[in-house]
Amino acid sequence: QVQLVESGGGLVQAGGSLRLSCVISGRIVSLNTIGWYRQAPGKQRELVARFNFGGTEIIADSLKGRFTISRDNAKNTVYLQMNSLKSGGSGVYYCSRYPVPWGNWGQGSQVTVTS
């Protein structure tokens, strides 16, 4: 069973930056199949960033220019760099497979953006 460990979240003022990390273990996966998801309070989980088949990042339209997804194959880790954060960016961030997430989620990483 795959294990997903997200980290790097925290409390940040609007306009600030955070970098999230997702360490994947338990099975061999192509990091190109990993995406970052966000669940804001009272809302459904949504995809915010992923890679396409060729490894190019795909960022949600509302986040383009501010969020970047990257990976380190040697560390089996996927990152989400979040710049110019807005209050709408608050939520719990998870990583998982895209397009069909695994049945088990990690604990997520809480991001709280204050104005």
C-alpha positions in Angstrom: 0.0 0.0 0.0 1.3 3.4 -0.9 2.2 5.8 1.9 1.9 9.6 1.4 3.4 12.1 3.8 2.8 15.7 3.2 4.6 18.5 5.0 5.6 22.1 4.8 2.3 23.8 5.6 1.7 26.5 8.2 0.4 29.9 8.9 1.3 32.6 6.4 0.2 36.1 5.6 -1.4 36.9 2.4 1.3 37.5 -0.2 3.6 35.1 1.4 5.0 31.8 0.2 5.2 28.1 1.3 6.6 25.0 -0.2 4.9 21.7 0.4 6.6 18.4 0.2 5.0 15.0 -0.5 7.1 11.9 0.1 5.8 8.7 -1.5 6.7 5.3 -0.3 5.4 1.7 -0.3 5.3 1.2 -4.0 7.1 2.2 -7.2 5.3 5.0 -8.9 6.0 7.5 -11.6 6.1 10.9 -10.1 4.5 12.2 -13.3 1.2 10.6 -12.0 1.1 12.6 -8.8 -1.0 15.6 -8.2 -1.7 18.1 -5.4 -5.2 18.5 -4.1 -6.7 21.0 -1.8 -9.7 20.8 0.5 -10.9 24.2 1.7 -13.2 24.3 4.7 -16.7 23.3 3.7 -15.7 22.5 0.2 -14.9 19.4 -1.8 -11.3 18.4 -2.5 -10.0 19.8 -5.7 -7.0 19.3 -7.9 -4.6 22.3 -7.9 -1.5 21.0 -9.8 -0.3 17.9 -11.6 2.0 16.7 -14.3 1.0 15.7 -17.8 2.2 12.5 -19.4 5.3 14.3 -20.6 6.2 15.6 -17.2 5.1 19.2 -17.8 3.3 20.9 -15.0 -0.4 21.6 -15.2 -1.7 24.2 -12.8 -5.3 25.1 -12.1 -6.2 28.3 -14.1 -6.8 30.4 -11.0 -3.4 29.5 -9.6 -1.2 29.9 -12.7 1.7 32.1 -12.2 1.7 31.6 -8.5 1.9 27.8 -7.9 4.5 25.5 -9.3 4.8 21.7 -9.0 8.1 19.9 -9.2 9.6 16.6 -8.4 12.8 14.9 -7.2 12.9 11.4 -8.5 15.9 10.5 -6.3 13.9 11.4 -3.2 10.6 10.1 -4.4 9.2 13.5 -3.5 6.8 15.9 -5.2 6.8 19.6 -4.2 4.2 22.4 -4.5 5.7 25.9 -4.4 3.0 28.4 -3.5 3.7 32.1 -4.0 1.6 35.2 -3.5 -0.8 33.2 -1.4 -4.3 34.6 -1.0 -6.9 33.9 1.7 -8.7 31.5 -0.6 -5.6 29.4 -0.6 -6.3 28.1 2.9 -7.1 24.5 3.3 -5.6 21.1 3.7 -3.3 20.1 0.9 -2.9 16.4 -0.1 -0.9 14.6 -2.7 -2.1 11.5 -4.5 -2.3 9.9 -7.9 -3.9 11.6 -10.8 -6.5 11.2 -12.3 -7.7 8.6 -9.9 -6.5 9.1 -6.4 -5.5 6.2 -4.3 -8.0 4.9 -1.8 -5.9 6.1 1.1 -4.9 9.7 1.7 -2.1 11.0 3.8 -2.7 13.3 6.7 -2.4 16.3 4.5 -0.6 19.6 5.2 -2.6 22.5 6.7 -2.2 25.9 5.1 -3.7 28.9 6.6 -3.5 32.2 4.9 -4.2 35.3 7.0 -5.1 38.7 5.7 
